[in-house]
Amino acid sequence: MLRQATTTTIEFAAGFDGRRETSFQPKDKASYNHGSAQNINIITRFICDQLVNFCQADQTAKDTCAKASAAAAAAPNKTGAAADAFNAGFGITTNFATVTQIDDQGRVVQAARRSFARPWKSRQL
């Protein structure tokens, strides 16, 4: 039985399904009834499969989903930026990149430190 899917938006936050860590889940549970996952590829694959198998998706929607999935996979792992990348593929603007990443022990994950040049240190020319 084919049905009309609504939004393909993926959310990113802590606390989904009782988790301590941040994870991903489909926003529209009616069209995409899937629990949360730490790996966005699980959610993107499910959404794209639902478009193919259960929704009235045309080839353009299928191609768009494949491109959005690739964008999510290319984003930093286990961060809201991956959800933002997938959502942007469908023209949906979200800002999950600002959500603090939490590990499975409930600890804040520190971003990698960047190396900055020290402007006060003179160079020998």
Phi, psi and omega in degrees: 000123178277147177219163180271120176278151180261259184262142179265011185301136173252136178257158178222123179190172172269154173096355177296137177053032178076011180287149173275328184272165173287148180204177182248149173204154174292141178288318183270094182287340179290317180274330185230075184281088182217140176290181181280163178209146176285336180261114183299333181299330177296317182286317181296320179297318179297314180298314180296321177296320178297320178301319182286312190272331188234345181252165180271059183274134176273177183298326178299316179295320178296316179295320179298319180296319179297318179292320179295322178296319178296321179295319179295319180294332180278345181282163178306134184298138175058035177234161177296340178299329178293318176296317178300319181295315178298311182300320180298329178299336177257010179079018180256123180267122175228168181225050179286349177297338180277351180286130179292129179284132180240134179277178185288358173260003180083016181262145176292133177272123180282137175291152178298139179285142178258148178265122179246144176293146179266106184294338182279349181267122181280149177258147175274127179255000000 
